[in-house]
Amino acid sequence: MNKKKTYYREFALLIALCLLFFCLNIGLGSVSIPLSQVLSILAGIEAEKASWATIVWDFRFPRAMTALLAGAGLSLSGLMMQTLFRNPIAGPYVLGISSGASLGVALLVLGTGVLGVEHYFDPLNHWNMAIFSILGASFVLMLVLAVSFRVRDVATLLIVGLMFGSLVGALVTVLQYYSGQEELKRFVLWGFGSLSGVTHEELWLLFPIILFGILWTFGLGKTLNLLLLGEGYAHSLGLSLLSSRISIIGATALMTGTITAFCGPLAFLGIAVPHLARMLTKTQQHRVLIPATLLMGSILLLGCDILAQLPFFEQNLPINAVTSLVGAPVVIQLILRRKTL
């Protein structure tokens, strides 16, 4: 009898790396804080310098937690999209959800000036930006869900989602064309992606939403395994394809829309990390892939954020640039070595 493979070493390594990168993310920066002091501050012990505790709790801890949550949420969203569409290049943004979030932000940042209603909606307010982003993502989600009731083929649904994204992108382009220089600069900076804008108050909203999305994803493990066998076979085993599709899209939209709202559109993670998790675990079983993808996504975004704020850079680099510059070559190398994903 074959024993079921265990993954204790792989998960022990991933957990250790996640904790290490979390502490390094807090300790490194323009002001370097010793790792021992970081651990002391996180444990509630008084630091050698009072300024270190202020830096950790007021600035770096929210940023590190945001990287932890955003990396996990986007990576799990990518895993679900690749399984649902059985497409290795599917990611959390294929259904136009990110484009919807961008439209919401564009209406706030660019549209208020064009329409002359900036006195009613402050485009500089981060809460307003998050609310408009979530509303935009929810709008596109409702359209996609409405289509999913009529379209049986997931490939057709994928194409429809891409068309929604193109349509929304065109609306954003029109708003950009009629906007002023300051509004354009503000919108472009949001599009670069950032982990540093999330405050403690906003983290109290981001954390439970992403945690709920993660638990939702764990609950979909068996459904995702059945979908790997093909929709026809999964249906013959009693799986409701419509409710499964809606549940997967809902979990993806919840996490992707919320993360995009608070951090901007973050590239690369959703496509690449699930493949890296498969290569590490050498399995397609989602009971293993889901936690592995969660941890690897957090590790990768924490690592990219560390690179983005290294002291020899005069300013923090845009996190989107770092994730693509670091991640794309790694994935290309893995593809060339394995010949296939």
C-alpha positions in Angstrom: 0.0 0.0 0.0 1.4 3.4 -1.0 1.6 5.9 1.8 0.1 9.3 1.3 2.9 11.8 0.8 3.4 14.3 3.6 4.7 17.8 3.1 6.0 18.6 6.6 9.4 19.8 5.4 8.1 21.9 2.6 5.6 23.7 4.8 8.1 24.1 7.7 10.4 25.8 5.2 7.7 28.0 3.9 6.5 29.0 7.3 10.0 29.8 8.4 10.7 31.9 5.3 7.4 33.7 5.8 8.3 34.6 9.4 11.8 35.6 8.4 10.7 37.8 5.5 8.0 39.4 7.7 10.6 40.4 10.3 13.1 41.5 7.7 10.4 43.7 6.0 9.9 45.4 9.4 13.6 45.7 10.2 15.0 47.0 6.9 14.6 50.4 5.4 16.0 53.9 5.6 16.4 53.3 9.4 17.7 49.8 10.0 16.4 48.1 13.2 18.2 45.0 14.5 16.2 41.8 14.1 16.4 41.1 17.9 14.9 44.5 18.5 12.1 43.9 15.9 11.2 40.6 17.7 11.3 42.4 21.1 9.0 45.2 19.9 6.6 42.7 18.3 6.6 40.7 21.6 5.6 43.9 23.5 9.0 44.3 25.1 10.4 47.9 25.4 12.9 48.7 22.7 16.4 50.2 23.2 15.2 53.3 21.3 11.6 54.6 21.6 11.8 55.8 18.0 12.2 52.2 16.8 8.9 51.2 18.4 7.2 54.1 16.7 8.6 53.2 13.3 7.6 49.6 13.7 4.1 50.0 15.0 3.0 53.1 13.1 4.7 52.6 9.7 6.3 49.2 9.1 3.9 46.7 10.8 0.8 47.8 8.7 2.9 47.7 5.5 4.2 44.2 6.3 0.8 42.9 7.2 -0.6 44.4 4.0 2.1 42.6 2.0 1.3 39.3 3.8 -2.4 39.6 3.1 -2.2 40.9 -0.4 0.3 38.3 -1.5 -1.8 35.5 -0.1 -5.1 36.8 -1.5 -3.9 37.5 -5.0 -2.0 34.2 -5.2 -5.1 32.2 -4.1 -7.3 34.1 -6.6 -4.9 33.2 -9.4 -4.9 29.5 -8.3 -8.8 29.5 -8.4 -8.9 31.2 -11.8 -6.4 28.8 -13.3 -8.4 25.8 -12.1 -11.8 27.2 -13.1 -10.7 28.1 -16.6 -8.1 25.3 -16.9 -5.8 27.9 -18.3 -2.2 28.3 -17.0 -2.0 32.0 -17.8 -5.3 32.9 -16.1 -5.0 35.3 -13.1 -7.2 37.2 -10.7 -7.7 40.0 -13.2 -9.0 38.0 -16.2 -12.6 38.7 -15.4 -12.2 42.5 -15.5 -12.5 42.9 -11.8 -9.3 44.9 -11.5 -10.4 47.0 -14.5 -13.6 47.7 -12.6 -11.7 48.8 -9.5 -9.6 51.1 -11.8 -12.7 52.5 -13.2 -14.0 53.3 -9.7 -10.8 55.1 -8.8 -10.7 56.9 -12.2 -14.2 58.2 -11.6 -13.1 59.6 -8.2 -9.7 60.9 -9.1 -10.3 61.9 -12.7 -14.1 62.2 -13.0 -14.8 64.5 -10.1 -12.7 67.2 -11.7 -14.3 66.7 -15.1 -17.8 66.8 -13.7 -17.0 69.5 -11.2 -18.1 67.6 -8.1 -14.7 67.4 -6.3 -16.2 69.4 -3.4 -18.5 66.4 -2.6 -15.9 63.6 -3.1 -12.4 64.3 -2.0 -10.1 62.4 -4.4 -7.2 62.6 -2.0 -9.1 60.7 0.7 -7.9 57.1 0.9 -11.2 55.9 2.2 -13.0 57.4 -0.7 -10.6 55.8 -3.1 -11.1 52.4 -1.4 -14.9 52.7 -1.5 -15.0 53.8 -5.2 -12.6 51.0 -6.1 -14.7 48.3 -4.3 -17.9 49.7 -6.0 -16.2 49.6 -9.4 -15.0 46.0 -8.9 -18.5 45.0 -7.6 -20.2 46.5 -10.6 -18.1 44.4 -13.0 -18.6 41.4 -10.8 -22.3 41.7 -11.0 -22.1 41.9 -14.8 -19.9 38.8 -14.9 -22.2 36.9 -12.6 -25.2 37.8 -14.7 -23.4 36.4 -17.8 -22.5 33.3 -15.9 -26.1 32.4 -15.5 -26.5 32.3 -19.3 -23.1 31.0 -20.4 -22.2 27.4 -19.8 -18.8 27.3 -21.2 -16.0 28.7 -19.0 -13.9 29.6 -22.0 -16.7 31.8 -23.3 -17.0 33.4 -19.8 -13.3 34.1 -19.9 -13.6 35.9 -23.2 -16.6 37.9 -21.9 -14.6 38.9 -18.8 -11.7 40.1 -21.0 -14.2 42.1 -23.1 -15.6 43.7 -20.0 -12.0 44.6 -19.0 -11.4 46.2 -22.4 -14.6 48.1 -22.3 -13.9 49.5 -18.8 -10.3 50.3 -19.9 -11.7 52.3 -22.7 -13.8 54.3 -20.3 -10.8 55.0 -18.1 -8.9 56.2 -21.2 -11.6 58.6 -22.0 -11.5 60.0 -18.5 -7.7 60.3 -18.7 -8.0 62.2 -22.0 -10.2 64.9 -20.5 -8.4 65.2 -17.1 -5.9 67.7 -15.9 -2.2 67.1 -15.2 -2.5 66.8 -11.4 -5.4 64.3 -11.6 -3.5 62.2 -14.2 -0.4 62.1 -12.0 -2.5 61.0 -9.0 -4.1 58.2 -11.0 -0.8 57.0 -12.5 0.7 56.9 -9.0 -2.2 54.8 -7.8 -1.6 52.5 -10.7 2.0 51.9 -9.7 0.7 50.0 -6.6 1.7 50.7 -3.0 1.7 48.8 0.3 2.5 51.8 2.4 -0.8 53.7 2.2 -2.7 51.2 4.4 -3.2 52.6 8.0 -4.0 50.8 11.2 -7.7 51.7 10.8 -7.8 50.4 7.2 -6.0 47.3 8.2 -8.9 46.4 10.5 -11.1 46.3 7.4 -8.6 44.6 5.1 -7.6 41.9 7.5 -11.1 40.3 8.1 -12.1 40.5 4.5 -9.0 38.8 3.2 -9.2 36.3 6.1 -12.8 35.5 5.1 -11.7 35.1 1.5 -8.9 32.7 2.5 -11.2 30.6 4.6 -13.7 30.6 1.7 -11.0 29.3 -0.6 -10.1 26.5 1.8 -13.8 25.5 1.7 -13.6 25.2 -2.1 -10.8 22.7 -2.1 -12.9 19.7 -3.0 -14.7 21.6 -5.7 -11.5 22.8 -7.3 -10.2 19.2 -7.3 -13.3 18.0 -9.1 -13.0 20.7 -11.7 -9.5 19.5 -12.5 -11.2 16.3 -13.9 -13.3 18.4 -16.3 -16.7 20.0 -16.0 -18.5 17.0 -17.5 -17.0 14.5 -15.2 -17.4 16.8 -12.2 -21.1 17.3 -13.0 -21.6 13.5 -13.3 -20.2 13.3 -9.7 -22.9 15.6 -8.5 -21.1 19.0 -8.6 -23.3 22.0 -9.3 -21.3 23.8 -12.0 -23.2 27.1 -11.8 -23.1 27.4 -8.0 -19.4 26.3 -8.0 -18.6 28.9 -10.7 -20.4 31.7 -8.8 -18.7 30.7 -5.5 -15.2 30.7 -7.1 -15.8 34.0 -8.9 -17.2 35.5 -5.7 -14.2 34.6 -3.6 -11.8 35.8 -6.2 -13.7 39.1 -6.6 -13.8 39.7 -2.9 -10.1 39.4 -2.4 -9.0 40.9 -5.7 -11.3 43.9 -5.5 -10.4 44.7 -1.8 -6.7 44.3 -2.4 -6.8 46.5 -5.5 -8.8 49.1 -3.6 -6.2 49.5 -0.9 -3.0 48.7 -2.7 -3.6 49.4 -6.4 -3.4 46.8 -9.2 -0.5 44.5 -8.2 0.8 42.5 -11.2 2.4 39.1 -11.6 1.6 37.3 -8.3 -1.7 35.8 -9.3 -0.3 34.2 -12.4 3.1 33.0 -11.3 2.8 31.9 -7.6 0.4 29.0 -8.3 2.9 27.6 -10.7 5.7 28.0 -8.2 3.6 26.2 -5.6 2.9 23.3 -8.0 6.6 23.0 -8.8 7.5 22.9 -5.1 4.9 20.4 -4.1 4.7 18.4 -7.3 1.0 17.9 -6.9 -2.4 19.1 -8.2 -4.2 18.4 -5.0 -5.7 21.6 -3.7 -5.5 20.5 0.0 -1.8 21.0 -0.5 -1.7 23.7 -3.2 -4.0 26.2 -1.3 -1.8 26.6 1.8 1.4 26.4 -0.3 0.2 29.1 -2.6 -0.9 31.2 0.3 2.5 31.1 2.0 4.5 31.5 -1.2 2.4 34.5 -2.3 3.1 36.2 1.1 6.8 35.4 1.0 7.2 36.7 -2.6 5.4 40.0 -2.0 7.2 40.6 1.3 10.5 39.9 -0.5 9.6 42.3 -3.3 8.7 45.0 -0.8 12.0 44.5 1.0 13.8 45.2 -2.4 11.6 48.2 -3.1 12.6 50.0 0.1 16.3 49.1 0.4 18.4 52.0 1.7 20.5 52.5 -1.4 17.3 53.6 -3.3 16.6 57.3 -2.7 12.9 56.6 -2.8 10.8 53.5 -2.5 10.4 51.8 -5.9 6.8 51.1 -7.2 5.9 47.6 -5.9 4.5 46.7 -9.3 7.8 47.3 -11.0 9.7 45.1 -8.4 7.2 42.2 -8.6 7.5 42.1 -12.4 11.3 42.6 -12.6 11.9 39.9 -9.9 9.2 37.5 -10.8 9.0 37.3 -14.6 12.7 36.2 -15.1 12.2 33.5 -12.4 9.1 32.1 -14.0 10.7 32.2 -17.5 13.7 30.3 -16.2 11.5 27.7 -14.5 9.5 27.3 -17.7 12.6 26.8 -19.8 14.0 24.2 -17.3 10.7 22.3 -17.0 9.6 22.8 -20.6 6.1 23.1 -19.3 4.2 24.4 -16.3 
